[in-house]
């Protein structure tokens, strides 16, 4: 395997360290995985607007895979309908209503 030294702006390195900590991996491993993923995946154009949006968010570091801690907590068998029904049974205001109240009046 070849060795590569990179110079990164401080804010980029800080984000890399934060992401590595979230994934519980060394920054070098995260950077290597990102490069390998980016350079070995086919460079086909995304097929839909949704996929283009996902790619843009992923490239900006705003969309990532679940880390090992969250993956352990996630229940892949739960359906969106089940979660929605549970939240409806809980009653009260919707999250949107709570956020709008906290923001206060416009203008």
N, C-alpha and C positions, 0 to 999 in steps of 0.2 A: 504494500500500500504506500502511496506517496504522501508526503507531509506538505501542508499548505499553511502558511502564516498569513493572517488577515489583519488589516488595520481597520477598525470600525470607529465611527463617531461615538462619543461617550453615551449619547442617548440610545443608540442602537445596541450597544453592548449591554447597557442597563436593562433594556427590554429582553435581550437574549438571556441574561442571567435570571430575570423574573420568570420567564417562560420555562427555563430549565428547572428552576426551583419548584414551579407548579407541577412539572412533569416528574420531579424527583430524579433528574438526570444531570450530569455535568454539562455545562454550556457547550463544550467541544462536541459532545455526542449529539446534542440537539442540532447544532449547526451542520454537522456531518449528515444527519438524517434528512434535514431540509434540503441540502444540496443534492444528495442522492435522489430524493423523491422528485425534486424539480428537474434534474437533468436526465433521469431515466424514464420519466413518464412520457408518453407520446404527446407531441405538441399539436394535437388536433384542436380545432376550434370547438368551444362549448356548444352544445346542441340547443340550449334554451336560454332565455333571459335569466331564469333562476340559476342555472349553472354558471353563467357569466358573473352574476352577482356573488355567488359563493366563491368563485375564483378570485374576484376582486377583494372580497373580505378576507379570504385566507392569505392573499399576498400582502395585505396591509397588516396582518397579524391580529385581525379582529374576529376571526373564526378559527377555532382550533379544536382538536379532538379532546375528549375527556381525558383527564389525567387518571392515574391508577386509583387514587383515593375516591374520586367522583364515580369512576366506573364501577367500583365495588358497591357504592350506594345506589346506583341506578338500577331500576327494575325494567329490563327490556320487554317484559310481558305486559306491562301496563299500557292500555290504549288511551289515546287522547280523550275519547268519549268517557272513559271511566274517571279520569282526572276531572274533566269538566263537570260530570255529575256529582262528584264528591265536593267540588267547590260550590256548586249550586246548593247542595244540601247544607253547607256550612252557613249560608245566608250572609247577610251584611252587604256592604257596598262592594262593587267590583274594583279591581286594582286601578282601572282607568279613572273611576270616580274619585278614589282616594288621592291619586296623583293630581288630578285637576283641582281638588280642594287645597292640597298643599301648595300648589303653584299660586293660588290666589287669583284675583281678577286680572284680566288682560288690560294693558294700556296703562 
